[in-house]
Amino acid sequence: MDFERFDRASALYDLGRAQDALREFEALAEQASSEDDRCLALLYKANCLEDLGRVSEARQFWLQATAIRTSPYSEVLDASLCIAEGKPEEALKKLKNFLIDHVDLQSASEWNAYSGAQNELGRLLFNMERYREAVGPLEGALASTRAGQRWQICFYLGVCHLFNGKLEEAEAKLIESLPANRSDPWWVQAQYYLGCVYFKQGSYLKARWSFEASLSFIDDSDTDFKEKVLSWLGKIPL
């Protein structure tokens, strides 16, 4: 395995450059000197393809990889692909079983797979609006996530706490989730939910500021979201 190239491909993926990372992993798969190296490159290639929305191709490369061998990472990727394929209940079962069966994982790479499974499960439960159930796996994922990658999990946790009625916890996590770039869609969403938190706390000046800040940076084409923000602003006492 060309570990320098593998690290470069992984860094590209972490930067959100899935297409560039895909090219690197394709080259690594072609140049692999062992079946294990080829298996790993194929799995990462499948992961990139999933991110690019090419789910059926991703599944085919996952099948090629797992025909060589399976691993904790391949199991988590399988569940993630199930979600992308529109099979949330199957993914839910696989992720829960994975977390039970692999609770004793110790090595760094395997623990990353365990943390990844917690993250996948938490986000899946979030999308299913099962906010109370989502908190545990999201907190588990957050505990073992590097500082620069925490903000998305903090966002999901903040929204969960909001819907669960834990407003102080919601405020703290949503503030932690705010990206530095105000034009980032995640910043807009976080400000909107902060507005909801402040409104429920009776902090109407803060709520107005957050809703108006969100409104200022919403994409003009997102009319439904704009109407939702304006609706909340209309509820704030003058």
MOMO-V815926 format. One line per field, one symbol per residue. ss: DSSP state (h for helix, s for strand, l for the rest). A space follows every 50 residues. Layout:
BEGIN
ss: ???
END
This chain:
BEGIN
ss: llhhhhhhhhhhhhlllhhhhhhhhhhhhhhlllhhhhhhhhhhhhhhhh hlllhhhhhhhhhhhhhhlllhhhhhhhhhhhhhlllhhhhhhhhhhhhh hllllllhhhhhhhhhhhhhhhhhhhhlllhhhhhhhhhhhhhlllhhhl hhhhhhhhhhhhhlllhhhhhhhhhhhlllllllhhhhhhhhhhhhhhhh hllhhhhhhhhhhhhhhlllllhhhhhhhhhhhhhlll
END
